[in-house]
Amino acid sequence: MSLDIKQVAEKVERESVGIRALQAEMAKVIVGQNTLVERLLLCLLADGHVLLEGVPGLAKTLSVKTLAQSIHTQFQRIQFTPDLLPADLLGTQIYNPKTGEFTTKKGPLFSNIILADEINRAPAKVQSALLEAMQERQITIGGQTFKLDEPFMVLATQNPIEQEGTYQLPEAQVDRFMLKLKITYPKKSEEIEIMDRMAGQPPAQVRQVMNPEDILRAREVVKQIYIDEKVKNYIVNLICATRDPAAYKLQELKPLIMFGASPRATIYLNIASRAHAFIRGRGYVVPDDVKAVGLDVLRHRVIPTYEAEAQEKSSEDIVKRIFDEVEVP
């Protein structure tokens, strides 16, 4: 087994060259926000989707655009608005009166990297139009199904739900996002660098340093990264603790959790931990990999009760408590 891990580590070292180049290109434009950049690359490796939440002006859109510009692939930016229709995303069938036939006009979702900007400003019927594309990697128009090209990745931004003119995302759609990231304000030193870099100077130009074949090859290596049975049990224990906290001596959390994480969370936590190990240059997963990505995987999957809200306990508080108490292998 140690030989296998060594071979996987060699593959990780070989395939991570492109990821390090991506990080370097994004650093030309993005100041600070190291966690954001790393998580975007992690989801790219893990074949997942990302939901970014933060107030306007924190480089959410800029980060996604810079990532897309660094990859030789198709990119579409969709600005979500209250009057958007599902056909504006998926496409539609157009009738040709001369031939008496319908032709399919494909929508902007037929790309590799999709930036769904301010996704929570569109109503539920538009948001739900993304579900089939995100999960099945296909789109159905007029009874005809089209497979989407790989890689396919949705990176959605949203403003905090308290802001005016926003809609709550359906739970079924939120669960399709592998990670939910909360973007915070930069540090004072980073703010000064942002001001110096952006005020009056032309934006930095990024190079395309990866292509779809490089990404798909790196994903295959991520799947080969070794994860021990003890770490697998640790992941399952964390997920089960969100459903039955009393079984893990967390009785005080039981009245605070309305719904725990689904089996999709177990799958995503496993894959995200492997991708995190890849970024760290390892051919195996350690518990710290699980801890590093755990909050981002679970914060939108643990639904707090009204009692939790009354006590001002968020899903993040609950997840952090679970990670503090569940035994680490």
N, C-alpha and C positions, 0 to 999 in steps of 0.2 A: 504493500500500500504506500510506503514511503517513497518508493520509486515512482509510482503513479503521481503522487503529489509533486515530486521534483519535476516530472515531465510537464505537468500542468503549469507549474511555476515558470518554467521556461517559455511555455506558450503565452502566459500572461505577460512576461517581460517583452516578448516579441510583439504582441498585438497592442500593448499599452502605449507604444510609441505614438500612434495616431491620437490617442486620448490626451496624452501630455501636450501634443501639438495643438489640439483644440483648446486646452486650458490656456496655453500661451497666447493664442489668438484672441480669446475672450478677455484676457487680462489687458490687452491693448485698449479696450473700450470700457470695460466694467471695472470700477474702483471698489475695492472691498467686496462685500457680498460673496465671500469665498464659499460659504455653505450653499448658497443658491446655485452657483456655477457647478459645484461638485454634484449636487443633487440632480441638476439637469443632465449632466453627463451620465450619472448613475441610471437614470430612467432610460436614457438612450441605449445603454448597454443591456438593461433589463427588459426592454421591449414593453415599457409602460407609458402611462400618460401622467402629466403633472398638472396640479391645480395650484396657482400662485395667488395668495391673498395679501393685500396691503393697500395702503392709501396711495393715491396717484403720486407719481414723481419718484418712485423708488427703484426705477430701472427694471421693472418687470418685463415690459414690452421690449426694451432695448436688449435685455439679456437673451430673450428668445430670438430676436432678429439677428443678433450677433452669432448665436449658435448656428442658425440656419445659413447665414452667409459663409460660415467656416466649413460647411459641408457641401459637396458638389451634388445637390439634389434639388427637387422641386419644393418650393415654399409658397404658402398662401397665408395672408393675414386677413382675417374676417372680423370686422367691427360689429359686434352684437348691439342691436338697438331694439326698442320696443316694437317697431313695425316690421321686423325681419320675419320672413316666412320660411318654413322647412325647405321649400323648393330653392330658396336662395342659397342653401348649403349643399343640398343633394344634387340638384339639377331637375330637369323636367322633360316631358315629351312634347314635341312641337309637331303640329299637324301641317303637312304639306298638301295644299289643295290641288296642286297639279298632278301629283302621283297618288293622292288619296291615302298616303301612308304617314305613320308617325316616326319621327327621328328623335333620338335621345340627345339632349344637350347636357353634358356633364357639368356639375357644379364645382365650386372651389375645393370641396373635400377630396377630390381626386388629385391629391398631391401627397408628398411624403411627410413634410412637417407642416402642421397647421397651428397657427396662432389664433386662438379664439379670444379676442380681446374684449374684456369686460363682459364675460359670458353671462353674468347674472343680471344684465340689463335687458335680456330677451325673455319672453314668456316661456312657460314650461314646454309647450308644444314644439318650440324651436330647439330648446335644449335637448329634448328627448329624441330629436332627429339625429343626434350624434351617437345614440346608444348602439345601434347596429354597427356603425363604422368603428367605434371604439372597441367593442367586444369581439365581433365576428370578422372584422377587417373586410367588410363587404358593404355594398349599398344596393338597395332595391329601388328601382324606378319603374313604375308602371308594370309591375310583375316580372321585370327582368332584373337579374342579380349580377352585379359587377364586382369582381375581386379587386381589392386595393393593392397597389404596389407596396413592396417592403423596401425600406422600413416605413412604417406609418406611425406617427406620433402626434398626439394632440397636447398642446401646451396652452392651458387656459388661464387667463387672469381674471380676478374679480376684486371689486372693492368691498370693504367690510359691509355686512348686510344691513347695518344700521343706517347707512347712507341713503339719501332719498333717491327714488327711482330704480331700486334694485329688487330682484325677485329671489326667493329662496330656491336653491337648486334642488331638484328631486333627489331623494335619497338613493334611488337606483342609479342615477347618473354619477353622484358623488362617489359611490362605491367603485365605479369603473376607473377612477383615478388611482394609480398606484401610490402616489405621494400627494399630500397637501402641505405646502410650504407657507409659512407666515413670514412675510418680509418686513424687517424692522428698519429703523432709521440708521444711517451710517454713523460711525464714530466721528469725533471732531476733526481728527487728523485726516480721515478719509474725505470729510466734507471740504476741507481746504484743497485737497488734491483734485476733487471733482470740480471745484470752482476754477482752479488754475488750468485744468485740462479742457474744460468745456466752454469757458467764457472767452469768446472771440477767436478760438482756434478751430481750424477745420477738423472734422471728426477723423479719427484714425481709420485706416483702411485695413481690413482683415483679408487673409488669403484663404482659399479653399484647400484644406489640408487633409480631408477625408472624403471618401466616396461611399455609396451604399454598400459596395462589396466589402469594404474595410469594416463597416459597422456590423454587417451580418456575420463576418468571420469572428469578430471580437465577441459577439453574442454566443457563438458556439463554444468559445473558450469559457465564458461565464457559466454556461450550463455544466461544464466539466469540473468546475471548482469543487473540491471535496468539502463535505459538511458531515461532521460526526453525528452519530445517533444521539449522543448526549445533547448536542446543540439543537438537533431536530426536536427532541423532547422539551427543551427549554422554550423553543418557539411555540410549540403546542400548549405548553403550560401557560405562557403569557396570554395567548388567545383565549384559552378556557377560563382564565382568571377574570376576563372581561365579562364572561357569561355567568359564571358561578363564583363570585369572589369569596363566598363563605368557605368553599372547599380549599382555599389557599390562605385561610386565617385572615381574611380581609372582610370580616362581617360588616364593618362600618361603611363599606362601599356598596353593599347590596341595595339599600334604598336610593342610592345616587345614580344607578345605571338602569336605564329603561331597556336598551338593547345593547348586547355585546357585539363583538366583531364577527363577521361571517367567515366561512372557510376561505373565501377569496383573500382575506387578510393573512391567513396562514401561508397561502401560496406566495403572495406578494412579499411577505416578510422574509421568506426563504430566498426568493430570487433577488430581492434588494440587498440582502446580506451578502450573497455571492458577488453581486456587482460591486459592493463596497469593498470586499476583499480584493477584487480585481484592481480597483483604483488604488488600493494600498500596496499593490504589487505582490499579493500572496496567492498561492494556489489552494488555500484552505480557509474556512470560516472559523472565526473565534467569537465568543460571546460579545465582545466589544463591538463587533460588526453589527450584531443584532441590536444592541443598545443604541448604536449611532443612528440607525435608520428607523428604530421602533416608533418613536413619537410621530415622525412624518407619515408612517404607514397607518397608524392607528388613530390619530387625532380626529379624523373625520368619519371613523367607523364606530366609535363608542358614543352612543346617544345618551346624554344625561337626562335625568328626570326633572320634573318641576321642583322637587325638593332640593336637588343639586343646584338648580338655578337660584332658588331662594337662599341657599347657603353660599352663593357666589362661587360654586365649584364648577369649573369647566371640564370638558372632556380631557384636556391636556393635564389638568390636576389629577384626574383619575388615572390616566395612563402612567404618569410619572410615579404615582403611588404604587401601582402594580409593578413597575420595573424596580422600584426600591425594595419590594417585599418578596417577589418570586425568587426562589433560590437559583443562583447562577452555577452552572456546572464547572 
